[in-house]
Amino acid sequence: MAEKLEVKELVQVFNNQEVLRRISFSVKEGEFLSILGPSGCGKTTILRILIGLLQPSSGRILKDGRDITKFPASRRNMGIVFQNYALFQNMTVLDNVEYALKFTGEFKGSSRSRAESLIEQVGLTEHIRKKPYKLSGGQQQRVAIARTLAMNPEIILFDEPMSALDAATRLLLRDEIKEIQKKFHSTMIYITHDQEESFSLSDRIMVMDRGIIHQIGAPEEIIKNPAGDFVRDFVIANLQRKINSLAKYMGITTPERASASDREKPAYGL
C-alpha cells in the first residue's frame, strides 16, 4: 500500500513547553491507525494539526507526497468525527448530513439523494426525520459519521468518538466503524486512551506519552515485543487487568490469579 500521509519531525510548543517532540510517522492508504495514550500526551494536538486547526511550530505534513502543512482545513480533504457529535440540534438527521453538501459544487445537484443513501448505509433510515436530541448517543455518533462520509474525505480523523457512550453502545459502534471502513475503503486515524478499543479496531497502533512516540506497530507486535516500560505498563498491564477482572467472574484461571504474590505483575503472553 502507498503512503497516504507522512508526518515529519513535528514539533509543537505552547508557553515555552514542547508538547510534541519531533513526531514522525506515516499512514498507508486504507489503513486504520490508532493513536493511543493517556490524557495530555499530545495525541489531540496531532489531530488538530493534521486537520488544519492548528499550525505546528515546525515539521511537515505530506499527503500523497504533497506538502500540505500550510494548507487551510478546506483544502486538505480530511473529515473529522468529534467526541461530542457537533450536530445541529434544530435540524433533522437528513438536514444534518445534507447541510455541507448543499454548499459544495461537486454534490449540489445530488445532495439529498447522497445524504439519504449514507443515512441508509449507517442504519438510520427510520430516524431520518428526527432531531438529534431524540436519538441515543450511538445513533447521534452514526449521524456524525454519515455527515463526515458525505464529503467523501480521503482521510477520516476520530477524536475519542466513544468516550461519552456506554459500554454496550461502544462495542456495537466499534463493529460499525470497522464495517464502514471496509465499505468505503477509508483511511482512518483514531484518537483514544482506551487500550482495548485500539487493539480491536486497528491495523497499527501508535503508543504515545509526553509528546513522544514510544512504539508503532501491529497489535500482535506490540503484545509480543513491547518497546520499553511505558508500553508494558500503560498498554499490556492494563489489558491484562481487564482480562483478570473478567476471568474472576467467569471461573477462568489466568497466570495473574495463579499466585497472589504475582497479582500485580502483568502476564505479557496474554
Secondary structure in CASP SS format (residue, H / E / C, confidence):
PFRMAT SS
TARGET T0000
AUTHOR 0000-0000-0000
METHOD secondary structure of the structure
MODEL  1
M C 1.00
A C 1.00
E E 1.00
K E 1.00
L E 1.00
E E 1.00
V E 1.00
K E 1.00
E E 1.00
L E 1.00
V E 1.00
Q E 1.00
V E 1.00
F E 1.00
N C 1.00
N C 1.00
Q E 1.00
E E 1.00
V E 1.00
L E 1.00
R E 1.00
R E 1.00
I E 1.00
S E 1.00
F E 1.00
S E 1.00
V E 1.00
K E 1.00
E C 1.00
G C 1.00
E C 1.00
F E 1.00
L E 1.00
S E 1.00
I E 1.00
L E 1.00
G C 1.00
P C 1.00
S C 1.00
G C 1.00
C C 1.00
G C 1.00
K H 1.00
T H 1.00
T H 1.00
I H 1.00
L H 1.00
R H 1.00
I H 1.00
L H 1.00
I H 1.00
G C 1.00
L C 1.00
L C 1.00
Q C 1.00
P C 1.00
S C 1.00
S E 1.00
G E 1.00
R E 1.00
I E 1.00
L E 1.00
K E 1.00
D C 1.00
G C 1.00
R E 1.00
D E 1.00
I C 1.00
T C 1.00
K C 1.00
F C 1.00
P C 1.00
A H 1.00
S H 1.00
R H 1.00
R C 1.00
N C 1.00
M E 1.00
G E 1.00
I E 1.00
V E 1.00
F C 1.00
Q C 1.00
N C 1.00
Y C 1.00
A C 1.00
L C 1.00
F C 1.00
Q C 1.00
N C 1.00
M C 1.00
T C 1.00
V H 1.00
L H 1.00
D H 1.00
N H 1.00
V H 1.00
E H 1.00
Y C 1.00
A H 1.00
L H 1.00
K H 1.00
F H 1.00
T C 1.00
G C 1.00
E C 1.00
F C 1.00
K H 1.00
G H 1.00
S H 1.00
S H 1.00
R H 1.00
S H 1.00
R H 1.00
A H 1.00
E H 1.00
S H 1.00
L H 1.00
I H 1.00
E H 1.00
Q H 1.00
V C 1.00
G C 1.00
L C 1.00
T H 1.00
E H 1.00
H H 1.00
I C 1.00
R C 1.00
K C 1.00
K C 1.00
P H 1.00
Y H 1.00
K H 1.00
L C 1.00
S C 1.00
G H 1.00
G H 1.00
Q H 1.00
Q H 1.00
Q H 1.00
R H 1.00
V H 1.00
A H 1.00
I H 1.00
A H 1.00
R H 1.00
T H 1.00
L H 1.00
A H 1.00
M C 1.00
N C 1.00
P C 1.00
E C 1.00
I E 1.00
I E 1.00
L E 1.00
F E 1.00
D E 1.00
E C 1.00
P C 1.00
M C 1.00
S C 1.00
A C 1.00
L C 1.00
D C 1.00
A H 1.00
A H 1.00
T H 1.00
R H 1.00
L H 1.00
L H 1.00
L H 1.00
R H 1.00
D H 1.00
E H 1.00
I H 1.00
K H 1.00
E H 1.00
I H 1.00
Q H 1.00
K H 1.00
K H 1.00
F H 1.00
H C 1.00
S C 1.00
T E 1.00
M E 1.00
I E 1.00
Y E 1.00
I E 1.00
T E 1.00
H C 1.00
D C 1.00
Q H 1.00
E H 1.00
E H 1.00
S H 1.00
F H 1.00
S H 1.00
L H 1.00
S C 1.00
D C 1.00
R E 1.00
I E 1.00
M E 1.00
V E 1.00
M E 1.00
D E 1.00
R C 1.00
G C 1.00
I E 1.00
I E 1.00
H E 1.00
Q E 1.00
I E 1.00
G E 1.00
A C 1.00
P H 1.00
E H 1.00
E H 1.00
I H 1.00
I H 1.00
K H 1.00
N C 1.00
P C 1.00
A C 1.00
G C 1.00
D H 1.00
F H 1.00
V H 1.00
R H 1.00
D H 1.00
F H 1.00
V H 1.00
I H 1.00
A H 1.00
N H 1.00
L H 1.00
Q H 1.00
R H 1.00
K H 1.00
I H 1.00
N H 1.00
S H 1.00
L H 1.00
A H 1.00
K H 1.00
Y H 1.00
M H 1.00
G C 1.00
I C 1.00
T C 1.00
T C 1.00
P H 1.00
E H 1.00
R H 1.00
A H 1.00
S C 1.00
A H 1.00
S H 1.00
D H 1.00
R C 1.00
E C 1.00
K C 1.00
P C 1.00
A C 1.00
Y C 1.00
G C 1.00
L C 1.00
END
